[in-house]
Amino acid sequence: MKRTVYNHTRAKATLAIATRNATANGTAVDRQLSGASGANEWFASAMLLVHTGTITDGTHAITLEVSDDNSSWAAAASGDVQGSLPSIAAANDDTLYEVGYTGTKRYLRAVTTVTPGATGGIYGATIVLGFPNVLPVSRT
C-alpha cells in the first residue's frame, strides 16, 4: 500500500457550503468509523478546514465544538486547538483556514456565530480525520 494522504485520511463535511447570515451548528463528525471489514477505525487526529467564497457583510466567528456523546457539546479546549479559529468578514473572500485538534473527544463539529449582515457570506467547513488505527482508510 502506498503511503498517501488518500490512504491515511478521511474528510467529512460539517458545515455545508451555503450562503449564511445566521448562526448555525454543523453536522457532527464521528472520529470512530465502521470500516469495510466491520472493524472500527479510530482517527487519532483531526483538522478543521474552513473555506470561504464571497463574504458580503456581517462577521462570522467559527468555533470548534467537541462531545463525548454527540449530545452535550462544548467549545474545544484552547490547549487542544492548533492555530487560530477564524472570524470571517468581507476582507476574507476566497480564503482557506486550517485549524488542528489534538484532543480526545469522539465527536467534532464546526459552529458559526454570525453578527448580522443583510446578505452574509458563502462558506463551508470540513473536518479531515487522520492517523487511523486501520489502514487503508475505508471509503464506505
Secondary structure, 3 states (H helix, E strand, C coil): CCCCHHHHEEEEEEEEEEEECCCEECCCEECEEECCCCCEEEEEEEEEEEEEEEECCCEEEEEEEEECCCCCCEECCHHHEECCCCEECHHHCCCEEEEEECCCCCEEEEEEEEECCCCCEEEEEEEEEEEECCCCCCCC
